[in-house]
């Protein structure tokens, strides 16, 4: 029977905390780039210009249906060959998950915008507002409130997916955990601690989402499921 001993793991917690910080950096940057890119893709897909709409639809479907690990390897190993530029694990990770997450955010944006009653578009047009102004000042503010739960769920999935970046030797939490497990010969203890760290990180994010949903419900605003 295995005898649990966390002493060696806890002695090197600084390595795991550094890995956690690196993971959070990739996660935050992927969100920062992925959300606005997703909005752009959503608007492009909803465009009345057929070529732009079809192009954005292809990009969205491609990055939603191909495995994120394959995308990561392509950006890290293949793209540098095509453009003759050295790609660091950090840059490749942020680039991959920004684009990959934007494809999912695009569909969330599209669903949120389409959930707004068409009468509001017509009312905005009746008072002389352009379609662009209507979207910015009337439609998007309402749609974003409805999209918060879906955004939160997708963000949590993004955080889980970042565990793949250890495969390109970026020193994230999983990479540091693998190194520590090899060093201490205590994989059960190491990965148990890592699981707990991910659990609390996602729990905090989930609680923030629940609080936002509660406030929206209290204010009478609907949320999109």
C-alpha positions as CSV (number, residue, x, y, z in Angstrom):
1,X,0.0,0.0,0.0
2,X,1.3,3.4,-0.9
3,X,2.5,5.6,2.0
4,X,1.7,9.2,1.3
5,X,4.5,11.7,2.0
6,X,4.1,15.3,0.8
7,X,7.3,16.6,2.4
8,X,9.4,16.5,-0.8
9,X,6.6,18.1,-2.8
10,X,5.9,20.9,-0.3
11,X,9.6,21.6,-0.1
12,X,9.6,22.6,-3.7
13,X,6.3,24.4,-3.8
14,X,8.1,27.5,-5.2
15,X,8.5,25.5,-8.5
16,X,4.8,24.7,-8.7
17,X,3.8,28.3,-7.8
18,X,6.1,29.6,-10.6
19,X,4.4,27.1,-13.0
20,X,1.0,28.3,-11.8
21,X,2.0,31.9,-12.5
22,X,3.2,31.0,-16.0
23,X,-0.1,29.2,-16.6
24,X,-2.1,32.2,-15.5
25,X,-0.1,34.5,-17.8
26,X,-0.9,32.4,-20.9
27,X,-4.5,32.1,-19.8
28,X,-5.0,35.8,-19.2
29,X,-3.3,36.8,-22.5
30,X,-5.3,34.2,-24.5
31,X,-8.4,35.8,-23.1
32,X,-7.3,39.3,-23.7
33,X,-6.6,38.5,-27.4
34,X,-9.2,35.8,-27.9
35,X,-12.3,37.8,-26.8
36,X,-11.9,40.8,-29.2
37,X,-10.8,38.5,-32.0
38,X,-13.9,36.4,-31.3
39,X,-16.1,39.4,-31.6
40,X,-14.5,40.3,-34.9
41,X,-15.0,36.8,-36.2
42,X,-18.6,36.8,-35.1
43,X,-19.3,40.1,-36.8
44,X,-17.5,38.9,-39.9
45,X,-19.6,35.7,-40.0
46,X,-22.8,37.8,-39.6
47,X,-21.7,40.2,-42.4
48,X,-23.8,40.7,-45.4
49,X,-20.6,40.4,-47.6
50,X,-20.6,36.7,-48.7
51,X,-16.8,36.3,-49.0
52,X,-16.1,37.8,-45.6
53,X,-18.9,35.7,-44.0
54,X,-17.7,32.5,-45.6
55,X,-14.1,33.2,-44.7
56,X,-14.9,33.8,-41.0
57,X,-17.2,30.8,-40.9
58,X,-14.3,28.6,-42.2
59,X,-11.9,30.0,-39.6
60,X,-14.4,29.5,-36.8
61,X,-15.2,25.9,-37.8
62,X,-11.6,25.0,-38.5
63,X,-10.3,26.0,-35.0
64,X,-13.4,24.6,-33.2
65,X,-13.1,21.2,-34.8
66,X,-9.3,20.5,-34.9
67,X,-7.5,19.3,-31.8
68,X,-5.9,22.1,-29.8
69,X,-2.7,20.0,-29.4
70,X,-2.4,19.7,-33.2
71,X,-2.8,23.5,-33.4
72,X,-0.2,24.1,-30.8
73,X,2.3,21.8,-32.5
74,X,1.6,23.5,-35.9
75,X,2.2,27.0,-34.5
76,X,5.3,25.9,-32.6
77,X,7.0,23.7,-35.2
78,X,5.5,24.4,-38.6
79,X,4.8,28.2,-38.6
80,X,8.4,29.2,-37.9
81,X,9.5,27.2,-41.0
82,X,6.9,29.0,-43.1
83,X,7.7,32.5,-42.0
84,X,11.4,32.0,-41.0
85,X,10.9,33.4,-37.5
86,X,11.9,31.7,-34.3
87,X,8.9,30.9,-32.1
88,X,9.2,30.6,-28.4
89,X,7.0,28.2,-26.4
90,X,5.4,31.2,-24.7
91,X,4.5,33.0,-27.9
92,X,3.3,29.8,-29.6
93,X,1.1,29.0,-26.6
94,X,-0.5,32.5,-26.4
95,X,-1.0,32.6,-30.2
96,X,-2.5,29.1,-30.3
97,X,-5.0,29.5,-27.5
98,X,-5.9,33.1,-28.5
99,X,-7.0,31.9,-31.9
100,X,-8.5,28.6,-30.7
101,X,-10.6,30.3,-28.0
102,X,-11.6,33.1,-30.3
103,X,-13.4,30.6,-32.5
104,X,-15.6,29.5,-29.5
105,X,-16.1,33.1,-28.3
106,X,-17.2,34.0,-31.8
107,X,-20.1,31.6,-31.6
108,X,-21.0,32.9,-28.1
109,X,-21.0,36.4,-29.4
110,X,-23.1,35.4,-32.4
111,X,-25.6,33.6,-30.2
112,X,-25.8,36.5,-27.8
113,X,-26.4,39.1,-30.6
114,X,-29.0,36.9,-32.3
115,X,-30.8,36.5,-28.9
116,X,-31.7,40.2,-28.9
117,X,-35.1,40.9,-30.3
118,X,-35.1,42.2,-33.8
119,X,-37.5,45.0,-32.8
120,X,-34.6,46.7,-31.1
121,X,-32.6,46.9,-34.3
122,X,-35.7,48.3,-36.0
123,X,-36.3,50.9,-33.2
124,X,-32.6,52.0,-33.4
125,X,-32.9,52.4,-37.2
126,X,-36.2,54.3,-36.8
127,X,-34.4,57.0,-34.7
128,X,-31.7,57.3,-37.3
129,X,-28.9,55.2,-35.8
130,X,-26.6,53.3,-38.2
131,X,-26.3,49.5,-37.9
132,X,-22.8,50.0,-36.4
133,X,-24.0,52.5,-33.8
134,X,-26.9,50.3,-32.9
135,X,-24.7,47.3,-32.4
136,X,-22.2,49.3,-30.2
137,X,-24.7,51.3,-28.1
138,X,-27.8,49.1,-27.8
139,X,-27.3,45.4,-28.9
140,X,-23.9,44.5,-27.6
141,X,-24.4,45.9,-24.0
142,X,-27.5,43.7,-23.6
143,X,-26.0,40.7,-25.4
144,X,-22.8,40.7,-23.2
145,X,-24.8,40.4,-20.1
146,X,-26.6,37.4,-21.4
147,X,-23.3,35.8,-22.5
148,X,-21.5,35.9,-19.2
149,X,-22.3,32.3,-18.1
150,X,-21.3,31.0,-21.6
151,X,-18.1,33.1,-21.5
152,X,-17.2,31.8,-18.1
153,X,-17.7,28.1,-19.1
154,X,-15.5,28.6,-22.2
155,X,-12.9,30.4,-20.1
156,X,-12.7,27.5,-17.7
157,X,-12.3,25.1,-20.6
158,X,-9.5,27.3,-21.9
159,X,-7.8,27.2,-18.5
160,X,-8.0,23.4,-18.6
161,X,-6.6,23.2,-22.1
162,X,-3.5,25.2,-21.2
163,X,-2.2,22.0,-19.6
164,X,-1.1,21.1,-23.1
165,X,1.6,23.7,-23.3
166,X,3.9,21.6,-21.3
167,X,4.3,19.5,-24.4
168,X,6.3,22.3,-26.0
169,X,8.5,22.7,-23.0
170,X,6.9,25.8,-21.6
171,X,7.4,25.9,-17.8
172,X,3.7,26.0,-16.9
173,X,2.2,24.2,-13.9
174,X,2.1,20.8,-15.6
175,X,5.7,21.1,-16.9
176,X,6.9,21.9,-13.4
177,X,4.9,19.1,-12.0
178,X,6.5,16.6,-14.4
179,X,9.9,17.9,-13.5
180,X,9.2,17.7,-9.8
181,X,7.7,14.2,-10.0
182,X,10.9,13.0,-11.8
183,X,13.0,14.6,-9.2
184,X,11.2,13.4,-6.0
185,X,9.9,10.1,-7.3
186,X,6.6,11.0,-5.7
187,X,4.2,11.4,-8.7
188,X,1.1,10.7,-6.7
189,X,1.8,13.5,-4.2
190,X,2.9,15.9,-6.9
191,X,-0.1,15.5,-9.1
192,X,-2.4,15.5,-6.2
193,X,-1.1,18.9,-5.1
194,X,-1.4,20.1,-8.8
195,X,-5.0,18.9,-9.0
196,X,-5.9,20.8,-5.8
197,X,-4.2,23.9,-7.2
198,X,-6.3,23.7,-10.4
199,X,-9.4,23.0,-8.4
200,X,-9.1,26.1,-6.3
201,X,-8.1,28.3,-9.2
202,X,-11.2,27.2,-11.2
203,X,-13.4,27.3,-8.1
204,X,-12.6,31.0,-7.6
205,X,-13.3,31.7,-11.2
206,X,-16.6,29.8,-10.9
207,X,-17.7,31.7,-7.8
208,X,-17.1,35.0,-9.5
209,X,-19.3,33.8,-12.4
210,X,-22.0,32.7,-9.9
211,X,-21.9,36.1,-8.3
212,X,-22.2,37.9,-11.6
213,X,-25.2,35.7,-12.5
214,X,-26.8,36.4,-9.2
215,X,-26.5,40.1,-9.7
216,X,-27.8,40.0,-13.2
217,X,-30.8,37.9,-12.0
218,X,-31.4,40.4,-9.2
219,X,-31.4,43.3,-11.7
220,X,-33.8,41.5,-13.9
221,X,-31.4,40.8,-16.8
222,X,-31.6,37.4,-18.5
223,X,-28.6,35.2,-19.1
224,X,-27.9,33.0,-22.1
225,X,-27.6,29.3,-21.6
